[in-house]
Amino acid sequence: MNDHCSVCGQKLQKESYVGQGMNYVLIMLTFFLNILWYWPIFGISPKDNSVYYFVASSAGVVILLQPYYMRLSRVLYVYFLVKYGSGPAFKQQESIP
């Protein structure tokens, strides 16, 4: 594997365990997306069994959408980590008048 990209000069390195960060993003993504679709449609109230319905339907949705959630959370986490535009080719393009 090359140390740097031949086009942009971005340093290439093996990802060092993005799994833990990806899992944090996955949990937050799952929580907020489930709240966003369930709460406005059905509502959550402590006075009835709607919390149990929310948990059951959220579990079903998460199981069905798990591959897409994992892919999206990994992409979001990598976007937070990789700094684009800092390689030598980028700096060389800036210096060209």
Backbone as CSV, one residue per row, in Angstrom:
resi,resn,N_x,N_y,N_z,CA_x,CA_y,CA_z,C_x,C_y,C_z
1,MET,0.842,-1.180,0.000,0.000,0.000,0.000,0.886,1.242,0.000
2,ASN,0.532,2.221,-0.811,1.287,3.466,-0.874,1.126,4.257,0.420
3,ASP,2.146,5.057,0.736,2.074,5.897,1.930,1.199,7.125,1.705
4,HIS,1.209,7.636,0.462,0.439,8.839,0.138,-0.299,8.625,-1.178
5,CYS,-1.425,9.283,-1.319,-2.190,9.238,-2.559,-1.398,9.958,-3.648
6,SER,-1.328,9.356,-4.838,-0.551,9.945,-5.923,-1.238,11.163,-6.533
7,VAL,-2.529,11.333,-6.312,-3.269,12.448,-6.905,-3.317,13.656,-5.967
8,CYS,-3.748,13.419,-4.725,-3.961,14.548,-3.820,-2.918,14.651,-2.719
9,GLY,-2.126,13.599,-2.491,-1.105,13.645,-1.455,-1.613,13.320,-0.065
10,GLN,-2.885,12.930,0.057,-3.448,12.574,1.358,-2.707,11.369,1.919
11,LYS,-2.359,11.431,3.195,-1.662,10.320,3.813,-2.616,9.131,3.923
12,LEU,-2.188,7.990,3.414,-2.993,6.779,3.477,-2.485,5.919,4.620
13,GLN,-3.375,5.495,5.440,-2.994,4.631,6.543,-4.136,3.669,6.831
14,LYS,-3.789,2.576,7.408,-4.806,1.606,7.784,-5.622,2.186,8.934
15,GLU,-6.924,2.043,8.829,-7.781,2.569,9.884,-7.518,1.797,11.163
16,SER,-7.240,2.517,12.196,-6.924,1.872,13.462,-8.183,1.793,14.323
17,TYR,-8.892,0.741,14.169,-10.069,0.410,14.972,-11.089,1.541,15.033
18,VAL,-11.821,1.701,13.961,-12.901,2.678,13.949,-14.189,2.081,14.513
19,GLY,-14.139,0.829,14.941,-15.344,0.153,15.414,-15.965,0.786,16.633
20,GLN,-15.157,1.213,17.586,-15.705,1.785,18.809,-16.392,3.120,18.527
21,GLY,-15.755,3.981,17.778,-16.374,5.254,17.427,-17.597,5.063,16.565
22,MET,-17.525,4.081,15.652,-18.666,3.795,14.801,-19.854,3.346,15.645
23,ASN,-19.595,2.577,16.679,-20.687,2.118,17.542,-21.330,3.272,18.298
24,TYR,-20.530,4.250,18.738,-21.106,5.423,19.400,-22.018,6.186,18.443
25,VAL,-21.540,6.383,17.228,-22.353,7.075,16.229,-23.598,6.262,15.912
26,LEU,-23.463,4.942,15.817,-24.598,4.064,15.523,-25.674,4.166,16.599
27,ILE,-25.280,4.177,17.851,-26.250,4.269,18.939,-26.992,5.585,18.890
28,MET,-26.273,6.685,18.703,-26.923,7.994,18.648,-27.821,8.116,17.414
29,LEU,-27.348,7.617,16.292,-28.124,7.652,15.051,-29.413,6.852,15.210
30,THR,-29.303,5.669,15.753,-30.474,4.812,15.956,-31.474,5.467,16.904
31,PHE,-30.978,6.002,17.997,-31.862,6.629,18.987,-32.621,7.808,18.384
32,PHE,-31.887,8.720,17.747,-32.538,9.919,17.233,-33.452,9.625,16.044
33,LEU,-33.054,8.717,15.168,-33.933,8.390,14.049,-35.207,7.688,14.516
34,ASN,-35.088,6.842,15.532,-36.286,6.177,16.054,-37.221,7.174,16.729
35,ILE,-36.644,8.105,17.475,-37.481,9.125,18.113,-38.143,10.007,17.052
36,LEU,-37.383,10.345,15.997,-37.917,11.238,14.967,-39.100,10.644,14.207
37,TRP,-39.087,9.331,13.972,-40.206,8.776,13.217,-41.341,8.305,14.118
38,TYR,-41.046,7.833,15.335,-42.097,7.246,16.161,-42.888,8.300,16.932
39,TRP,-42.190,9.217,17.547,-42.856,10.173,18.423,-43.905,11.018,17.702
40,PRO,-43.607,11.630,16.552,-44.647,12.434,15.893,-45.829,11.606,15.382
41,ILE,-45.576,10.364,15.000,-46.658,9.561,14.427,-47.548,8.961,15.510
42,PHE,-46.947,8.329,16.516,-47.724,7.596,17.519,-47.738,8.260,18.886
43,GLY,-46.690,8.963,19.226,-46.605,9.592,20.536,-46.140,8.609,21.593
44,ILE,-45.454,9.134,22.595,-44.982,8.312,23.704,-45.526,8.916,24.988
45,SER,-46.182,8.088,25.774,-46.780,8.559,27.016,-46.514,7.541,28.127
46,PRO,-46.195,8.005,29.329,-46.001,7.066,30.439,-47.311,6.510,30.995
47,LYS,-48.456,7.036,30.541,-49.742,6.623,31.081,-50.308,5.358,30.442
48,ASP,-49.748,4.945,29.305,-50.249,3.741,28.643,-49.069,2.866,28.224
49,ASN,-49.323,1.896,27.382,-48.271,0.964,26.963,-47.521,1.423,25.717
50,SER,-47.567,2.700,25.404,-46.925,3.172,24.177,-45.403,3.030,24.237
51,VAL,-44.831,3.039,25.420,-43.379,2.858,25.545,-42.996,1.447,25.094
52,TYR,-43.801,0.459,25.451,-43.528,-0.916,25.042,-43.683,-1.085,23.523
53,TYR,-44.683,-0.422,22.959,-44.854,-0.457,21.506,-43.674,0.209,20.811
54,PHE,-43.197,1.309,21.408,-42.041,2.002,20.840,-40.812,1.103,20.838
55,VAL,-40.558,0.419,21.940,-39.384,-0.453,22.030,-39.493,-1.605,21.030
56,ALA,-40.661,-2.216,20.926,-40.840,-3.340,20.006,-40.717,-2.901,18.551
57,SER,-41.356,-1.799,18.193,-41.272,-1.355,16.802,-39.879,-0.835,16.465
58,SER,-39.210,-0.191,17.407,-37.845,0.283,17.171,-36.892,-0.887,16.979
59,ALA,-37.074,-1.942,17.747,-36.225,-3.123,17.580,-36.419,-3.722,16.189
60,GLY,-37.645,-3.774,15.728,-37.906,-4.291,14.382,-37.284,-3.428,13.295
61,VAL,-37.406,-2.125,13.437,-36.839,-1.212,12.447,-35.315,-1.306,12.447
62,VAL,-34.720,-1.381,13.622,-33.259,-1.459,13.707,-32.749,-2.759,13.097
63,ILE,-33.442,-3.845,13.321,-33.021,-5.124,12.737,-33.107,-5.071,11.212
64,LEU,-34.165,-4.462,10.688,-34.307,-4.369,9.234,-33.290,-3.414,8.601
65,LEU,-32.987,-2.322,9.276,-32.114,-1.297,8.705,-30.678,-1.363,9.214
66,GLN,-30.322,-2.407,9.925,-28.987,-2.514,10.519,-27.843,-2.343,9.511
67,PRO,-27.853,-3.006,8.361,-26.731,-2.808,7.428,-26.575,-1.357,6.978
68,TYR,-27.684,-0.683,6.740,-27.625,0.706,6.296,-27.176,1.627,7.432
69,TYR,-27.660,1.364,8.653,-27.226,2.144,9.817,-25.727,1.978,10.055
70,MET,-25.215,0.753,9.925,-23.786,0.522,10.147,-22.959,1.264,9.102
71,ARG,-23.363,1.194,7.873,-22.631,1.862,6.801,-22.666,3.377,6.982
72,LEU,-23.828,3.915,7.296,-23.963,5.354,7.485,-23.179,5.831,8.701
73,SER,-23.211,5.084,9.788,-22.479,5.503,10.988,-20.971,5.439,10.764
74,ARG,-20.508,4.459,10.000,-19.073,4.380,9.699,-18.641,5.559,8.839
75,VAL,-19.439,5.898,7.836,-19.113,7.030,6.970,-19.091,8.331,7.773
76,LEU,-20.075,8.535,8.638,-20.100,9.747,9.452,-18.901,9.821,10.379
77,TYR,-18.535,8.696,10.985,-17.401,8.694,11.894,-16.093,8.968,11.148
78,VAL,-15.912,8.399,9.971,-14.693,8.640,9.201,-14.639,10.093,8.732
79,TYR,-15.782,10.677,8.391,-15.797,12.095,8.003,-15.308,12.988,9.141
80,PHE,-15.596,12.590,10.386,-15.116,13.381,11.518,-13.618,13.221,11.720
81,LEU,-13.048,12.095,11.312,-11.633,11.816,11.578,-10.690,12.275,10.480
82,VAL,-11.051,12.087,9.207,-10.132,12.349,8.104,-10.164,13.832,7.761
83,LYS,-8.985,14.427,7.712,-8.881,15.846,7.393,-8.453,15.978,5.937
84,TYR,-9.382,16.340,5.070,-9.081,16.497,3.660,-8.528,17.895,3.408
85,GLY,-7.715,18.009,2.377,-7.179,19.302,1.999,-5.943,19.699,2.762
86,SER,-5.259,18.747,3.374,-4.057,19.093,4.119,-2.816,18.423,3.555
87,GLY,-2.936,17.719,2.429,-1.804,17.021,1.834,-0.900,17.963,1.054
88,PRO,0.278,17.482,0.653,1.221,18.328,-0.075,0.707,18.775,-1.442
89,ALA,-0.098,17.946,-2.108,-0.632,18.344,-3.415,-1.614,19.500,-3.258
90,PHE,-2.373,19.508,-2.182,-3.311,20.593,-1.925,-2.557,21.892,-1.667
91,LYS,-1.486,21.817,-0.888,-0.688,23.003,-0.594,0.007,23.521,-1.854
92,GLN,0.395,22.593,-2.728,1.041,22.985,-3.969,0.047,23.705,-4.877
93,GLN,-1.197,23.287,-4.911,-2.211,23.940,-5.729,-2.532,25.326,-5.200
94,GLU,-2.458,25.516,-3.877,-2.703,26.828,-3.304,-1.657,27.836,-3.711
95,SER,-0.412,27.374,-3.853,0.681,28.296,-4.159,0.722,28.684,-5.636
96,ILE,-0.013,27.987,-6.498,-0.050,28.321,-7.920,-0.923,29.552,-8.112
97,PRO,-0.401,30.632,-8.718,-1.204,31.863,-8.856,-2.282,31.753,-9.906
